[in-house]
Each structure stands twice: as structure tokens, then as C-alpha cells.
Amino acid sequence: MKRCPLCGGELEERTITHPQEYKERIIILENVPAEVCRQCGEVLLRPDVLERVQEVVWSDTAPKRMTSVPVYDLAEVG
């Protein structure tokens, strides 16, 4: 059983939605294989998954769909 490097909790394989910032944009990747800590929620991506994320983000491939993302500035929120 693999353990979380932060808290020592048990890691489990999951498929997640992963936001990635690139060139001042947020890109959302779905169905990303990851190890997620059952205790603290830390997400770990294997090196081969990170390489695939980079390939997709850096490519000129059209996205599956587009969406808008709300942005909040904590310096301006009362």
C-alpha cells in the first residue's frame, strides 16, 4: 500500500479533473489518472501522466468543449 508523502495516509487510484494554468489561462483536463490521499486529499500524478498533461496543454488540438470560469480577487472581497 502506498502512503501519502505529506500525512502518511493511504493513497488510492482515482480519475480526477485537473486544472492546469498555461500562458495565463486555466485549462481543465478530465479523466486524469492520479493517486489521491484518503486522509488529506493530496493529489499525486505519475511522471508519465505529467508528460501526457504537458503534451495536451502544449498541443494545438481543439478542446472537447469550452466553459467559463469565475474569478474572485480576495484583495477586493470585503
N, C-alpha and C positions, 0 to 999 in steps of 0.2 A: 504494500500500500504506500502510495506517495504521500508526502507531507508538505504542507504549505511552508515556504521559507520565512514567512512573516510570523505566523502564530503557531505553527506546528499542527494545525488542523488537517483533516483528511481531504485530499484532492479527489474530485470526481470529473470524469469526462463529460462535457456538455457541448452543445452547439449554441453559440451566442450571437447577438447582434453587436458589432464592434464599430464604434465611431472612430474615425481617423482624421486628423487635421492635416491638410496638404495645401500649400500655396494659399493660405488664408481662407480655406474652405473646409467645411466639415463633410466628409464622405462617410456614408453608412454602409458597412458590409454585413450582409446577413449570412447565416448558416456557417459561421466560423468555428471550427473545432478548437476547443480550449479545455484547460484544466481549471476548475473553479473550486476554491476552498469552501467546504461546507460550513466552516466556523466563521470566517471573517469576510468571505466573498471575493478575496483576491483572485484575479484572473491571470493565468499564465498561458502564453502562446508558444508553441514549439517553434524552433528556428525555421523548419520547412513551411510552417503556416505563415510566419512573418514574411518569408520570401514571397509567398503567394500573394499576401496582402500588398506588398510593395509592387509586385507585377501588375496587379489590378489597378492600384491607385495611380501608378505612373503611366498606364496604358491610355490610348485614345479610344478605348472601347466605350460604346454608348452604355449608360446605366440602364438597368432593368426598368426603373421608374425614377421620377423626381418628386421631392417633397419640400416643404418649407420647414424651417426650424426656428422656434422662438429664441430670442437672445435677451438676456437680462444683464444689466450692469449693476453690480452690488454697490458701487460707489454712489450710484444715483437713486437706489431704492431706499426709501425712508424708513 
